[in-house]
């Protein structure tokens, strides 16, 4: 499973976001993800990928998040 597919799965499981609506250029704002949702999302990503995201600044799209996660693996 690719990083993008895993992110889509996490979004679906935790925030009920249809994976078909998520693309690399989707912004978190366009997906209806607020700051509280983002905290939950970060925790799940860290658990699923066994990484520490830290202060991930400027990650406003799914694609940027995927690239950042891939750089940490």
C-alpha positions in Angstrom: 0.0 0.0 0.0 1.4 3.4 -0.9 1.6 6.3 1.5 -1.2 8.1 -0.3 -3.5 5.0 -0.1 -2.7 4.7 3.6 -3.5 8.4 4.2 -6.8 7.9 2.3 -7.6 4.9 4.5 -6.8 6.9 7.7 -9.0 9.8 6.6 -11.8 7.4 5.9 -11.5 5.5 9.1 -11.1 8.5 11.4 -13.0 11.3 9.7 -15.4 9.5 7.4 -13.9 11.2 4.3 -14.6 9.2 1.1 -11.2 8.1 -0.3 -12.5 8.8 -3.8 -12.6 12.5 -2.9 -9.0 12.7 -1.8 -6.3 13.6 -4.3 -2.7 14.6 -3.9 -3.6 18.2 -4.5 -6.5 18.2 -2.0 -6.1 20.8 0.7 -7.0 19.8 4.2 -9.4 22.8 4.3 -11.2 21.6 1.1 -11.7 18.2 2.8 -13.3 19.9 5.8 -10.4 19.1 8.2 -10.0 21.6 11.0 -7.2 22.0 13.5 -8.7 19.5 16.0 -9.2 16.9 13.2 -5.6 17.5 12.2 -4.3 16.7 15.7 -6.2 13.4 15.6 -4.9 12.7 12.0 -1.3 13.4 13.0 -1.5 11.0 16.0 -2.9 8.3 13.8 -0.3 8.9 11.0 2.5 8.7 13.6 1.1 5.4 15.0 0.5 3.9 11.6 3.9 4.8 10.0 5.9 4.6 13.3 7.3 8.1 12.7 7.4 11.4 14.5 6.0 14.3 12.4 7.2 17.0 14.8 6.5 20.6 13.7 5.4 19.9 10.1 5.0 23.4 8.8 3.5 24.3 5.4 1.8 20.9 4.8 -1.4 22.2 3.4 -2.1 19.5 0.9 -2.4 15.7 1.0 0.5 15.4 -1.5 2.8 17.6 0.6 2.0 15.4 3.7 2.7 12.2 1.7 6.1 13.6 0.5 7.0 14.6 4.0 6.1 11.2 5.4 8.1 9.5 2.7 11.1 11.6 3.5 11.0 10.4 7.1 10.8 6.6 6.3 
